[in-house]
């Protein structure tokens, strides 16, 4: 076999392997970028650094957007639903961008319904509708769907609590819980439980 024949036979293989290597490394580059943004986020939120709140929010938004971009570019990567969940958490708790959080959590429940983050995403969507938007009808529907879809999830009692006390103003909530608790205790005493 001449070297020319050898090269013509192996050249397509080498091109294919090089292409696969470049595609395979792209996720690594994206992951490295996320790690850098996570480090910046940790530094901004550690309290050790006196940072302008607007700058801190910009770092948080940048990280959340990076999580979403990674998930969009690598939808089959096992990290995709986890990164989406982190983005949703950040939009909800750090940035108070509740509609964006709902949109992100909705992506998880739609694209990744069988992942470990799907139950939490559905619960958090319902929680946002209840506690931030006061959209009780939507919240109740989502909490009910959560209970029906994930009956063994550890958050079911919390979802039931949210439904039971939906719409009760915060300043009345503790009194209502105490009243309900004493009624339950009286009922247990009466029934001999």
N, C-alpha and C positions, 0 to 999 in steps of 0.2 A: 504494500500500500504506500503510495507516495505521500509526501507531507501535504501536498495540495489537496488530495482526496481526503486525508485525515482532517484537515482544517475545514473543508467544506462539509464534512459529516458532523463535526463537533461544533461548528460555529452556530448553527441554529439552537443547539442545546445550550451553549454558553449565553446566547442572547436571551433565551427564555429564563435561564437561572438568574441572570442579572436583573431582568425585569421583575421576577418574583421577589428578589432580594430588595429591590427598591420599593415595591408595593408593601412588602412586609415591614420595612423600616419606617414607613410613614406613620403607622400607629405608634411606633416607638418615639418618633419626633413629637407627635401630639401629646403622648404621655409625659415626655420630658417637659414640654411647655406647661402642662397642667401642674406638674410637680413644682416648677418655678413659681407659678401663680399661687399655688397652695402655700409655698414658703413666704411669699409676700403677704398673703392673707394672714398667716400665723403671726408674722411680725407686726402687721397693722393692728391685730386684735389682741396682742399679748399684754397690752397695757404698759409695756416697758418703753414704748415709743409714744411721744406726744405728737399725734398726727392730726392734721386737720380732718374733721368729720367728713367733709366732701371728698377728700382724697381717699379716706378709708372706704367710703361707699363706692367710689370708682374702682378700687381694688377688688371689693367684694363682687360688684357687678361684672367685672372683667373675668373673674374666676367662674362665676355662674354661667356666663356666656361661653367660656371655654369648655365647660362641662357639656353644655348643650351642643356645641359645635362638634365635639368629639363623638357624642352619641349619634348625631346626624350623619357624620362621615363614616362611622364604624358601627352601624346598627346591629350587626350580628356579634360584636364583641361582647363577651360576658360582663364587662365593666359598663356597658352603655346604660342599662337601667339604673345602676348604682350612681353613675355620674348625673343622670337626669334627676334622680332623687335628691342628690346633694344640691343641684341647682334649684330645685323646687324649695327645699328647706331654706336656702339662702335668700331666695326671693320672698319667702314668707316671713322668716324671722329676722333677717338682717336688713333687708331692703324695704320691707313693708309694701312690696309690689304684689298684692294679693291676687290680682287677675293673672299676672304672669305666673305666679306659683300654681294657680289652678290649671292654667294651660300646660305647664310642665307635668304636673301630676296626672293630668288627663292623658298625656302621651304615654306615661308608664302604664296606666290601666288599659289603654287601647293597644299599644304595641307590644307590651310585655306583661300580659295578664297572669302568666303562670310563674312569675319571678317572685322572690321573697319580698321585694319592695312594693308590689302591687297592692296588697292589703293596706299598708301604711299610706300609700298614695291616695287611695280611695277615702280612707278615714280623714286624711288631712284636707282633701277637697271639701268633704262634708263639714269639717270643723271650721274652715274658712267661711263657707257660706253661712254657717250658723253664727259664729262669733265676730266676724268682721263685716259681713254684708247684711246680717240680720235677714237673710232670705231663708225663712224658716221652712217654706214649702220645699225648696230645692235641698236644703240641709237634711230634712227628714227623709226625703226620697233617697238621698245618698247614704245616710246612716242605715236606713232599712235595707238598701241594696248590699251594703257592707256586711250587715248581720246575716243576710240570706246567703251571700256568696262565700263568706268566710266564717261560718258558725263556730269554729273551734279557735278562732284567733283570740289572743290575749286582750285585744282592745274591744271585744264585744261588750263587756260590762260598761266600758266608757261610752260606747255608742248608745247603749240603752239609757245610760244616765243623761247623755246629751238630748235624746229624744224626750225623756220623761220631764226634764226641766227646761225644755226649749221655750224661749220667750220670757222666762222669768227674769226680771231685772236683777242685776248683781246684788243690789242692796237688799233684796228680798230673798235671795237664793238660800242663804244659810238658815234663815228662819223656816223656810219651806222644807228644807232637808231635815231639820230637827223635828219639825211637826210630823213629817212622813215617817221618820225613824221611831218616834214615840208611838205613833199609830201602829206601826209594825210590831213593836215590842208588846203593846197591849193585845194585839191579835195573836201573837205567839203565846202569851200567857193564857188567853182565853181558850185556845185550841190545845193547850197542854204541851206545846212544843218546847 
